[in-house]
């Protein structure tokens, strides 16, 4: 619990900066953090916006394969950043203090490691890595180089989540026994569609693929849709699921899972060429003993629970429903008599049905709600990163936190691929009894790419 207190105190300090009027205005030009951006598509553009909310940063370099994305980033920056097509050119720029990486997932590890070795602090989007071994190497390199790191699981910087974590971890829900998370959207019947369009140059397609195996150009594999193909992503389990699993770990004080299983597939007959399931259920057992499930439904859009929440956490005294940046606590009615067969009351006795009343039932906790006050759902997270660059303290979602949350989702995919209930050794980061599953912990990069 000492670690929790330290973490929450550090986060409160970072959040306090959000409410300090004029914080950025008291800084001189030399106090600005000079940031280079690698990847400026959908999420990269949003991340750039979140950094631009703070006056103590400056966009000094931008990198993307698309000229129109670079044009937009330069226009938004209000500055004259260096334009790059090759990320190593950006890393070689001595004016860059820190980098923000928002490329497809299969590039994260290479760029992160190279950035650390280049002496840059790093904000890297979630999910952290494509494989568990990549994530562990990223943790090692960050420690070896002493870099400040932040992973894009931005809920860890939201005031509402920190309040909910204190409430749950202090026993506010009683003994928590299970949590459920939902990623639900009806994509039937057309899904991604079968995209058509001109192929980029051979150089651009090769650079987009990077360490992934070479395949002929397919428009469905680029831009946002890469998340539906395993060579570049872990699917919706790592896309949305890592946000939810990370939040559950924060809220309930969980470490790593000790076992995992999964079932699902392409059941909805969606008319596209996706590889990931449209229907998936993953279950983890964590220490302290608690079940966590992730439900993905892309063939039906009905809500996963009665409150239409993203996360549902069940304790003996009540249930917390988490809706993006807000949460709601609903108390349980607790009885004052045993619920089993009771001779005196006649409970369960067919000769005395009138005795089945369980006595009085009343809540032991009060209904509560919490709402994030952040103006942008990533602004508080980028604020924390900038503060930690200056203080050299650990960020709210530093590389180790991001690795443990990402690994939890990655081993869920491995359980699905092997159709097995797997025991997980969190210290060794291996499956102790399953050689086939261990083969999925890493993959061979396409030449000449190597992880430093």
TIKEBA-238747 format. One record per residue (C-alpha): residue number from 1; residue in one letter; x negated, y negated, z. Coordinates in nm, 4 decimals. Each point is the difference from the previous one (the first is absolute). Layout:
BEGIN
   nr  rest         x         y         z
  NUM     A         X         Y         Z
...
//
This chain:
BEGIN
   nr  rest         x         y         z
    1     X    0.0000    0.0000    0.0000
    2     X   -0.3012   -0.2284    0.0393
    3     X   -0.0594    0.0242   -0.3741
    4     X    0.3629   -0.0928   -0.0650
    5     X   -0.0258   -0.3041    0.2250
    6     X   -0.3159   -0.1139   -0.1761
    7     X    0.1556    0.0486   -0.3414
    8     X    0.3183   -0.1856    0.0861
    9     X   -0.1910   -0.2837    0.1660
   10     X   -0.2146   -0.0383   -0.3097
   11     X    0.3082   -0.0008   -0.2206
   12     X    0.1736   -0.2581    0.2161
   13     X   -0.3057   -0.2202   -0.0371
   14     X    0.0233    0.0308   -0.3780
   15     X    0.3723   -0.0682    0.0018
   16     X   -0.0475   -0.3079    0.2128
   17     X   -0.1936   -0.1504   -0.2875
   18     X    0.3175    0.0076   -0.2065
   19     X    0.1718   -0.2409    0.2372
   20     X   -0.2943   -0.2327    0.0527
   21     X    0.1086   -0.3075   -0.1956
   22     X   -0.2752   -0.1507   -0.2055
   23     X   -0.2352    0.2952    0.0516
   24     X   -0.1349   -0.0128   -0.3538
   25     X   -0.0124   -0.3795   -0.0115
   26     X   -0.2640   -0.0254    0.2721
   27     X   -0.2431    0.2158   -0.1981
   28     X   -0.2568   -0.1559   -0.2250
   29     X   -0.0723    0.1165   -0.3526
   30     X   -0.2992    0.2028    0.1230
   31     X    0.2274    0.2012    0.2280
   32     X    0.2036    0.1388   -0.2875
   33     X   -0.0205    0.3692   -0.0767
   34     X   -0.0873    0.0481   -0.3668
   35     X    0.2028    0.2905   -0.1392
   36     X   -0.0272    0.2024   -0.3184
   37     X    0.3020    0.1986   -0.1237
   38     X   -0.0293    0.3350   -0.1772
   39     X    0.3273    0.1019   -0.1616
   40     X    0.2619   -0.2714   -0.0559
   41     X    0.3040    0.1938   -0.1165
   42     X    0.3185    0.0367    0.2036
   43     X   -0.1470    0.0509    0.3475
   44     X   -0.3183   -0.1931   -0.0718
   45     X    0.2055   -0.3046   -0.0949
   46     X    0.2063    0.0302    0.3192
   47     X   -0.3155    0.0374    0.2084
   48     X   -0.1535   -0.3056   -0.1642
   49     X    0.3137   -0.1972    0.0916
   50     X   -0.0300    0.1146    0.3626
   51     X   -0.3589   -0.1235    0.0254
   52     X    0.0863   -0.3282   -0.1681
   53     X    0.2325   -0.0823    0.2909
   54     X   -0.3088   -0.0666    0.2143
   55     X   -0.2039   -0.3148   -0.0433
   56     X   -0.3287    0.1498    0.1209
   57     X   -0.0544    0.2217   -0.3052
   58     X   -0.0937   -0.0609   -0.3623
   59     X    0.0325    0.2158   -0.3090
   60     X   -0.3496    0.0050   -0.1504
   61     X    0.0197    0.3039   -0.2328
   62     X    0.2673    0.2116   -0.1653
   63     X   -0.0297    0.3341   -0.1784
   64     X    0.2487    0.1888   -0.2156
   65     X    0.0143    0.1768   -0.3359
   66     X    0.2866   -0.2221   -0.1166
   67     X   -0.0679   -0.3552   -0.1117
   68     X    0.3552   -0.1149    0.0768
   69     X   -0.0313    0.1199    0.3600
   70     X   -0.3251   -0.1933    0.0304
   71     X    0.1673   -0.3084   -0.1461
   72     X    0.2781    0.0143    0.2599
   73     X   -0.2419    0.0530    0.2895
   74     X   -0.2176   -0.2932   -0.1050
   75     X    0.3045   -0.2248   -0.0336
   76     X    0.1317    0.0970    0.3440
   77     X   -0.3373   -0.0365    0.1693
   78     X   -0.0155   -0.3766   -0.0457
   79     X   -0.3744    0.0453   -0.0494
   80     X   -0.2409    0.1094   -0.2729
   81     X   -0.0815    0.3611    0.0887
   82     X   -0.2428    0.2117   -0.1978
   83     X    0.1790    0.2373   -0.2405
   84     X   -0.1203    0.3623   -0.0196
   85     X    0.0982    0.3101   -0.1936
   86     X   -0.2504    0.2165    0.1893
   87     X    0.0328    0.0186    0.3793
   88     X   -0.3733    0.0364    0.0564
   89     X   -0.0463   -0.3468   -0.1507
   90     X    0.2259   -0.1334    0.2733
   91     X   -0.1886    0.1894    0.2707
   92     X   -0.3311   -0.1417   -0.1252
   93     X    0.1307   -0.3552    0.0484
   94     X   -0.1706   -0.1472    0.3080
   95     X    0.2863   -0.2481    0.0418
   96     X    0.2412    0.2828    0.0882
   97     X    0.0285    0.0610    0.3764
   98     X    0.2828    0.2541   -0.0115
   99     X    0.1923    0.1978   -0.2589
  100     X    0.3643    0.0991   -0.0261
  101     X    0.0496    0.3293   -0.1845
  102     X    0.3446    0.0688   -0.1450
  103     X   -0.0776    0.2407   -0.2830
  104     X    0.1630    0.3411   -0.0567
  105     X   -0.0755    0.2373    0.2865
  106     X   -0.2611    0.2113   -0.1811
  107     X   -0.2336   -0.3011   -0.0192
  108     X    0.0198   -0.1007    0.3673
  109     X   -0.2844    0.2130    0.1378
  110     X   -0.2564   -0.0895   -0.2678
  111     X    0.0699   -0.3722    0.0182
  112     X    0.0149   -0.0065    0.3788
  113     X   -0.3321    0.1797    0.0446
  114     X   -0.1708   -0.2166   -0.2621
  115     X    0.1413   -0.3145    0.1623
  116     X   -0.1308    0.0985    0.3435
  117     X   -0.3442    0.0732   -0.1421
  118     X    0.0108   -0.3405   -0.1705
  119     X    0.0479   -0.1639    0.3415
  120     X    0.3662   -0.0962   -0.0450
  121     X    0.2785    0.0301    0.2557
  122     X    0.2907    0.1918   -0.1508
  123     X    0.3779   -0.0128   -0.0032
  124     X    0.1149    0.3150   -0.1849
  125     X    0.3586    0.0815   -0.0821
  126     X    0.1748    0.3087    0.1218
  127     X   -0.0106    0.2907   -0.0446
  128     X   -0.3672   -0.0145    0.0902
  129     X   -0.1179    0.2918   -0.2120
  130     X    0.0989    0.2750   -0.2400
  131     X   -0.1568    0.2748    0.2141
  132     X   -0.0886    0.0571    0.3657
  133     X   -0.3728    0.0288   -0.0726
  134     X   -0.0003   -0.3370   -0.1762
  135     X    0.1628   -0.1606    0.3021
  136     X   -0.2526    0.1482    0.2408
  137     X   -0.2873   -0.1272   -0.2156
  138     X    0.1557   -0.3472   -0.0023
  139     X    0.0097    0.0040    0.3816
  140     X   -0.3656    0.1046    0.0123
  141     X   -0.1199   -0.2668   -0.2430
  142     X    0.1929   -0.2766    0.1758
  143     X   -0.1685    0.0983    0.3281
  144     X   -0.3448    0.0262   -0.1599
  145     X    0.0264   -0.3433   -0.1621
  146     X    0.1800   -0.1786    0.2856
  147     X    0.2744   -0.1377   -0.2212
  148     X    0.3339   -0.1386    0.1172
  149     X    0.2779    0.2028   -0.1603
  150     X    0.3763   -0.0208   -0.0285
  151     X    0.2306    0.2579   -0.1620
  152     X    0.3277   -0.1271   -0.1456
  153     X    0.2345    0.1689    0.2474
  154     X    0.1247   -0.3468    0.0830
  155     X    0.2643    0.0994    0.2563
  156     X   -0.2806    0.0203    0.2577
  157     X   -0.0141   -0.3801   -0.0035
  158     X    0.3732   -0.0593    0.0394
  159     X    0.1136   -0.1370    0.3345
  160     X    0.3181    0.2074   -0.0060
  161     X   -0.1947    0.3260   -0.0313
  162     X   -0.2401   -0.0893    0.2805
  163     X    0.2954   -0.0765    0.2283
  164     X    0.1628    0.3301   -0.0954
  165     X   -0.3262    0.1875    0.0652
  166     X   -0.0251   -0.1423    0.3506
  167     X    0.3611    0.0905    0.0691
  168     X   -0.0328    0.3605   -0.1204
  169     X   -0.3412    0.0697    0.1504
  170     X    0.1102   -0.1340    0.3383
  171     X    0.2823    0.2576    0.0070
  172     X    0.2765   -0.2231   -0.1291
  173     X    0.1508    0.2839   -0.2067
  174     X   -0.0721    0.2670    0.2580
  175     X   -0.1941    0.2996   -0.1307
  176     X   -0.0277   -0.0355   -0.3770
  177     X    0.0371    0.3352   -0.1718
  178     X    0.0444   -0.0757   -0.3680
  179     X   -0.0155   -0.2654   -0.2682
  180     X    0.1382   -0.0012   -0.3520
  181     X   -0.1001   -0.2193   -0.2944
  182     X    0.1832   -0.0422   -0.3298
  183     X   -0.0964   -0.1013   -0.3527
  184     X    0.3262    0.0023   -0.1919
  185     X    0.0884   -0.1284   -0.3450
  186     X    0.2134    0.1536   -0.2744
  187     X   -0.2159    0.0154   -0.3148
  188     X    0.2246    0.2423   -0.1899
  189     X    0.0406    0.0417   -0.2921
  190     X   -0.2752   -0.1987   -0.1795
  191     X   -0.2575   -0.0623    0.2735
  192     X   -0.3183   -0.1477   -0.1473
  193     X    0.1304    0.0518   -0.3507
  194     X   -0.2405    0.0958   -0.2758
  195     X   -0.1928   -0.3220   -0.0475
  196     X   -0.1433   -0.0945   -0.3364
  197     X   -0.2452   -0.2674   -0.0949
  198     X   -0.3345   -0.0696   -0.1614
  199     X   -0.2986    0.1660    0.1588
  200     X   -0.2668   -0.2231    0.1522
  201     X   -0.3529    0.0208   -0.1302
  202     X   -0.1909    0.3222    0.0641
  203     X   -0.2189   -0.1946    0.2431
  204     X    0.2959   -0.1359    0.1967
  205     X    0.1731    0.3393    0.0288
  206     X   -0.3256    0.1642    0.1036
  207     X   -0.0547   -0.2666    0.2650
  208     X    0.3552    0.0358    0.1279
  209     X   -0.0461    0.3763    0.0402
  210     X   -0.3346   -0.0438    0.1752
  211     X   -0.0840    0.3096    0.2070
  212     X    0.3251    0.1764   -0.0937
  213     X    0.0008    0.2729   -0.2676
  214     X    0.0251   -0.1241   -0.3557
  215     X    0.3447    0.0316   -0.1621
  216     X    0.1345   -0.1589   -0.3187
  217     X    0.1604   -0.3394    0.0525
  218     X    0.3509    0.0130    0.1510
  219     X    0.1764   -0.3289    0.0819
  220     X    0.1855    0.1685    0.2862
  221     X   -0.3262    0.0511    0.1856
  222     X   -0.0947   -0.3666    0.0212
  223     X    0.1103   -0.2927    0.2137
  224     X    0.2539    0.0740    0.2729
  225     X    0.0904    0.3429   -0.1414
  226     X   -0.3385    0.1564    0.0769
  227     X    0.1521    0.0977    0.3354
  228     X    0.1926    0.2832   -0.1672
  229     X   -0.3191    0.1836   -0.1109
  230     X   -0.2306    0.1943    0.2304
  231     X   -0.3303   -0.0972   -0.1668
  232     X    0.0489   -0.3569    0.1182
  233     X    0.2306    0.0180    0.3033
  234     X    0.1580    0.2206    0.2631
  235     X    0.3472   -0.0974   -0.1194
  236     X    0.2675   -0.1577    0.2163
  237     X   -0.1301    0.1919    0.3022
  238     X   -0.3124   -0.2148   -0.0025
  239     X    0.1582   -0.3085   -0.1587
  240     X    0.2860   -0.0563    0.2461
  241     X   -0.0714    0.2858    0.2380
  242     X   -0.3318   -0.1377    0.1199
  243     X    0.1768   -0.3209    0.1122
  244     X    0.2504    0.2058    0.1970
  245     X   -0.2455    0.2511    0.1492
  246     X   -0.2350   -0.2817    0.0978
  247     X    0.2879   -0.1860    0.1640
  248     X    0.1101    0.3114    0.1887
  249     X   -0.3571    0.0565    0.1190
  250     X   -0.0110   -0.3607    0.1217
  251     X    0.3434    0.0037    0.1619
  252     X   -0.0386    0.3353    0.1747
  253     X   -0.3732   -0.0022    0.0736
  254     X   -0.0787    0.3023   -0.2153
  255     X   -0.3370    0.1234   -0.1179
  256     X   -0.0241    0.2591   -0.2748
  257     X    0.2381    0.2889   -0.0743
  258     X   -0.0875    0.3532    0.1032
  259     X    0.2168    0.1737   -0.2613
  260     X    0.1964   -0.0836   -0.3139
  261     X    0.2378    0.1613   -0.2457
  262     X    0.1952   -0.1231   -0.3024
  263     X    0.2558    0.1068   -0.2564
  264     X    0.1378   -0.1665   -0.3106
  265     X   -0.0325   -0.0388   -0.3745
  266     X    0.1518   -0.1474   -0.3119
  267     X    0.3577    0.0972    0.0765
  268     X    0.2011   -0.2894   -0.1461
  269     X   -0.0937    0.0597   -0.3656
  270     X   -0.1073   -0.3622   -0.0472
  271     X   -0.0919   -0.0628   -0.3627
  272     X   -0.3627   -0.1112    0.0196
  273     X   -0.3449    0.1573    0.0206
  274     X   -0.0716   -0.0583    0.3690
  275     X   -0.2082    0.2509    0.1933
  276     X    0.1036   -0.0821    0.3559
  277     X    0.3208    0.1403    0.1554
  278     X    0.3285   -0.1844   -0.0163
  279     X    0.1105    0.1895    0.3120
  280     X   -0.2398    0.0591    0.2875
  281     X    0.0090    0.0766    0.3716
  282     X   -0.3194   -0.0046    0.2077
  283     X   -0.0266    0.0892    0.3687
  284     X   -0.2943   -0.0601    0.2319
  285     X   -0.0557    0.1026    0.3612
  286     X   -0.2015   -0.2615    0.1886
  287     X   -0.1619   -0.0080    0.3426
  288     X    0.1458   -0.0937    0.2427
  289     X    0.2636    0.2476   -0.1137
  290     X    0.2296   -0.1724   -0.2436
  291     X    0.1509    0.0796   -0.3407
  292     X   -0.0226   -0.2509   -0.2846
  293     X    0.1773    0.0455   -0.3335
  294     X   -0.0115   -0.1873   -0.3293
  295     X    0.2926    0.0343   -0.2394
  296     X   -0.0294   -0.1077   -0.3629
  297     X    0.3169    0.0008   -0.2091
  298     X   -0.0186   -0.1390   -0.3524
  299     X    0.3099    0.1738   -0.1326
  300     X    0.2471   -0.1501    0.2458
  301     X    0.0031   -0.3437    0.1615
  302     X    0.2120    0.0634    0.3105
  303     X   -0.1587   -0.1213    0.3241
  304     X   -0.1958    0.2449    0.2119
  305     X    0.1724   -0.0966    0.3257
  306     X    0.3024   -0.1908    0.1279
  307     X   -0.1957   -0.3234    0.0429
  308     X   -0.1557   -0.0001   -0.3492
  309     X   -0.3443   -0.0164    0.1564
  310     X   -0.3445    0.0803   -0.1379
  311     X   -0.1119    0.1570    0.3283
  312     X    0.2033    0.1637    0.2750
  313     X   -0.1683    0.0805    0.3345
  314     X    0.1896    0.2178    0.2480
  315     X   -0.0694   -0.0018    0.3733
  316     X    0.1857    0.1503    0.2918
  317     X    0.1410   -0.3408    0.1004
  318     X    0.0722   -0.1476   -0.3418
  319     X   -0.0781   -0.0319   -0.3683
  320     X   -0.1923   -0.2715   -0.1807
  321     X    0.0907   -0.0800   -0.3602
  322     X   -0.2668   -0.1911   -0.1915
  323     X    0.1062   -0.1996   -0.3054
  324     X   -0.3111   -0.1397   -0.1677
  325     X   -0.0821   -0.3032    0.2208
  326     X    0.2739    0.0439    0.2613
  327     X    0.1049    0.2707    0.2440
  328     X    0.3034    0.0928    0.2049
  329     X    0.0139    0.2067    0.3195
  330     X    0.3203    0.2001    0.0630
  331     X    0.0289    0.1491    0.3532
  332     X    0.1082    0.3554    0.0697
  333     X    0.2853    0.0720    0.2433
  334     X   -0.1664    0.2131    0.2672
  335     X    0.2073    0.2396    0.2111
  336     X   -0.0314    0.0488    0.3770
  337     X    0.0883    0.3717    0.0018
  338     X   -0.1701    0.3053   -0.1537
  339     X    0.0965    0.0776   -0.3579
  340     X   -0.0282    0.3780    0.0357
  341     X    0.2442    0.2549    0.1481
  342     X    0.1137   -0.1366    0.3354
  343     X    0.1917    0.2267    0.2380
  344     X    0.1355   -0.2841    0.2089
  345     X    0.1269   -0.2040   -0.2946
  346     X    0.0985    0.2969   -0.2102
  347     X   -0.1989   -0.1349   -0.2966
  348     X    0.0061    0.2594   -0.2759
  349     X    0.2425    0.2153    0.1987
  350     X    0.3073    0.0989   -0.2083
  351     X    0.2036    0.0325    0.3227
  352     X   -0.0396   -0.3683    0.0819
  353     X   -0.0272   -0.2162   -0.3090
  354     X    0.1013   -0.3078    0.1968
  355     X   -0.3283    0.0207    0.1840
  356     X   -0.2099   -0.0723   -0.3070
  357     X   -0.0345   -0.3713    0.0693
  358     X   -0.3674   -0.0863    0.0482
  359     X    0.0544   -0.2690    0.2580
  360     X   -0.0903   -0.3599   -0.0716
  361     X   -0.2217   -0.0951   -0.2921
  362     X   -0.1704   -0.3366   -0.0263
  363     X   -0.3089   -0.1542   -0.1621
  364     X   -0.3261   -0.0253    0.1910
  365     X   -0.1391   -0.2683   -0.2296
  366     X    0.1416   -0.3094   -0.1695
  367     X    0.0591   -0.0520   -0.3709
  368     X   -0.2689   -0.2235   -0.1495
  369     X   -0.1144   -0.1381   -0.3334
  370     X   -0.3187   -0.1484   -0.1379
  371     X   -0.0718   -0.1941   -0.3183
  372     X   -0.3234   -0.1037   -0.1677
  373     X   -0.0505   -0.3753   -0.0243
  374     X   -0.2758    0.0189   -0.2623
  375     X    0.0724   -0.2154   -0.3026
  376     X   -0.1600    0.2580   -0.2261
  377     X   -0.0174    0.3689    0.0799
  378     X   -0.3724    0.0054   -0.0803
  379     X   -0.0979   -0.3492    0.1173
  380     X   -0.0522    0.1078    0.3622
  381     X   -0.2180    0.2891   -0.1166
  382     X   -0.2204   -0.2178   -0.2198
  383     X   -0.0178   -0.2525    0.2859
  384     X   -0.1329    0.2728    0.2287
  385     X   -0.2618    0.0977   -0.2598
  386     X   -0.1242   -0.3576   -0.0367
  387     X   -0.0184   -0.0428    0.3783
  388     X   -0.1959    0.3234    0.0406
  389     X   -0.2469   -0.0957   -0.2731
  390     X   -0.0872   -0.2999    0.2176
  391     X    0.0037    0.1785    0.3356
  392     X   -0.1456    0.3303   -0.1311
  393     X    0.2661    0.1854    0.1985
  394     X    0.1926    0.3032   -0.1241
  395     X    0.3103   -0.0733   -0.2024
  396     X    0.3481    0.1197    0.0891
  397     X   -0.0190    0.2705   -0.2685
  398     X   -0.3714    0.0613   -0.0254
  399     X   -0.1466    0.2731   -0.2192
  400     X    0.0289    0.2790    0.2579
  401     X    0.3657   -0.0751    0.0734
  402     X    0.0714   -0.0090   -0.3728
  403     X   -0.1854    0.3260   -0.0552
  404     X    0.1875    0.1900    0.2705
  405     X    0.3391   -0.1161   -0.1281
  406     X   -0.0869    0.0654   -0.3637
  407     X   -0.1418    0.3439    0.0813
  408     X    0.3247    0.0967    0.1701
  409     X    0.1877   -0.0597   -0.3242
  410     X   -0.2664    0.1612   -0.2176
  411     X    0.0139    0.3271    0.1939
  412     X    0.3781   -0.0099   -0.0432
  413     X   -0.0567    0.0127   -0.3758
  414     X   -0.2423    0.2881    0.0487
  415     X    0.2620    0.1922    0.1988
  416     X    0.2436   -0.0541   -0.2862
  417     X   -0.2495    0.1150   -0.2638
  418     X   -0.0885    0.3156    0.1947
  419     X    0.3584    0.0691    0.1139
  420     X   -0.1366    0.0710    0.3481
  421     X    0.0262   -0.1055    0.3619
  422     X   -0.3530   -0.1170    0.0723
  423     X   -0.1878   -0.0450    0.3264
  424     X   -0.2197   -0.3107   -0.0055
  425     X   -0.3246   -0.0509    0.1906
  426     X   -0.0144   -0.3790    0.0460
  427     X   -0.3609    0.0011    0.1238
  428     X   -0.1377    0.1959   -0.2952
  429     X    0.2646   -0.1331   -0.2407
  430     X    0.0449    0.3484   -0.1385
  431     X    0.2629    0.2707   -0.0151
  432     X   -0.1580    0.2714    0.2186
  433     X    0.1863    0.2919   -0.1541
  434     X    0.0653   -0.0933   -0.3617
  435     X   -0.2810   -0.0119   -0.2580
  436     X    0.2336   -0.0937   -0.2858
  437     X    0.1320   -0.3029    0.1884
  438     X   -0.3536   -0.1183    0.0779
  439     X   -0.0728   -0.0195   -0.3719
  440     X    0.2456   -0.2912   -0.0256
  441     X   -0.1911   -0.2108    0.2544
  442     X   -0.2268   -0.1335   -0.2765
  443     X   -0.0320    0.0029   -0.3776
  444     X   -0.2758   -0.0207   -0.2592
  445     X   -0.0372   -0.3479   -0.1478
  446     X   -0.0244   -0.0361   -0.3742
  447     X   -0.3592   -0.0732   -0.1050
  448     X   -0.1789   -0.2323    0.0492
  449     X    0.1982   -0.1125    0.3064
  450     X   -0.1384    0.0832    0.3442
  451     X    0.1069   -0.1077    0.3479
  452     X   -0.2895   -0.1758    0.1733
//
